[in-house]
Amino acid sequence: MRQYKKYPNRRLYDIEQSKYVTVEDIRKVILKGESIAVVDSKTEKDLTRNVLMQIISEQEGEGHEPILTNRVLEQLIRFYGDAMQSLVGRYIEQSVMSFMENQDRFRRSVRDITTGADPLNLMRTAMEQNMEFWSRVSRSGGQSPKDSDNNNS
């Protein structure tokens, strides 16, 4: 995990490389697959989410199509304080991870045409995994399947 400090002058400092960086530099690190952590230099408060949200905002400001539409953002705001709040976060994370796994499988199959993998089957598998996730959640009474498994041990 790449560690950064944010100073009062709003500059970001890469601890590993001992140099100041930009938000764009951090975005490039993330694109390479690394995770990041950003802390305030004085308070040690975790600012990682703020920087990640800033990166998303800047990408949209540069004309990239929003992934989180206004409608999705409005609905997410409605979940804050709701009993389903923690479940929604875990579901979204699980769904994105499942999507990424299926995307990787699809990319591998495209590279290796001889396997004859069917993209529709990949998407069907992704949908089935999401449905199975929701089935497990509903059976566990609102807990994530991992929490439910831990409670049954």
Backbone hydrogen bonds, N-H to C=O, Kabsch-Sander energy under -0.5 kcal/mol:
donor,donor_aa,acceptor,acceptor_aa,energy
2,R,35,S,-2.8
4,Y,37,A,-2.7
5,K,13,Y,-2.1
6,K,39,V,-2.6
7,Y,5,K,-0.5
7,Y,11,R,-2.8
10,R,7,Y,-2.5
12,L,21,V,-0.9
13,Y,5,K,-2.9
14,D,19,K,-3.1
15,I,3,Q,-1.9
15,I,13,Y,-0.8
16,E,3,Q,-0.6
18,S,14,D,-1.2
19,K,14,D,-1.3
21,V,12,L,-2.7
26,I,22,T,-1.7
27,R,23,V,-2.3
28,K,24,E,-2.0
29,V,25,D,-1.7
30,I,26,I,-2.2
31,L,27,R,-2.4
32,K,28,K,-1.1
33,G,30,I,-2.0
34,E,29,V,-1.7
37,A,2,R,-1.9
39,V,4,Y,-2.0
40,D,45,K,-2.4
41,S,6,K,-2.7
44,E,40,D,-1.9
47,L,38,V,-3.5
47,L,45,K,-0.5
48,T,38,V,-0.8
51,V,47,L,-2.1
52,L,48,T,-2.7
53,M,49,R,-2.9
54,Q,50,N,-2.1
55,I,51,V,-2.3
56,I,52,L,-2.2
57,S,53,M,-2.7
58,E,54,Q,-2.6
59,Q,55,I,-2.2
60,E,56,I,-2.2
61,G,57,S,-2.2
62,E,58,E,-1.4
63,G,60,E,-1.6
64,H,59,Q,-1.9
69,T,67,I,-1.1
73,L,69,T,-2.7
74,E,70,N,-2.7
75,Q,71,R,-2.0
76,L,72,V,-2.7
77,I,73,L,-2.4
78,R,74,E,-1.7
79,F,75,Q,-1.1
79,F,76,L,-0.6
80,Y,76,L,-0.8
80,Y,77,I,-0.8
82,D,79,F,-2.2
85,Q,82,D,-1.8
88,V,84,M,-2.7
89,G,85,Q,-1.8
90,R,86,S,-1.8
91,Y,87,L,-2.7
92,I,88,V,-2.8
93,E,89,G,-2.3
94,Q,90,R,-2.7
95,S,91,Y,-2.9
96,V,92,I,-2.6
97,M,93,E,-2.5
98,S,94,Q,-2.5
99,F,95,S,-2.6
100,M,96,V,-2.7
101,E,97,M,-2.3
102,N,98,S,-2.4
103,Q,99,F,-2.6
104,D,100,M,-2.5
105,R,101,E,-2.3
106,F,102,N,-2.5
107,R,103,Q,-2.7
108,R,104,D,-2.4
109,S,105,R,-2.3
110,V,106,F,-2.3
111,R,107,R,-2.2
112,D,108,R,-2.0
113,I,111,R,-0.7
115,T,112,D,-2.1
116,G,113,I,-1.5
121,N,118,D,-0.7
122,L,118,D,-1.6
123,M,119,P,-2.2
124,R,120,L,-2.5
125,T,121,N,-2.6
126,A,122,L,-2.1
127,M,123,M,-2.4
128,E,124,R,-2.6
129,Q,125,T,-2.5
130,N,126,A,-2.2
131,M,127,M,-2.6
132,E,128,E,-2.6
133,F,129,Q,-2.3
134,W,130,N,-2.3
135,S,131,M,-2.3
136,R,132,E,-2.5
137,V,133,F,-2.3
138,S,134,W,-2.6
139,R,135,S,-2.1
140,S,136,R,-1.6
141,G,138,S,-0.9
142,G,137,V,-1.9
143,Q,140,S,-0.7
148,S,144,S,-2.6
149,D,145,P,-2.5
150,N,146,K,-2.2
151,N,147,D,-2.1
152,N,148,S,-1.5
153,S,149,D,-0.5
153,S,150,N,-0.7
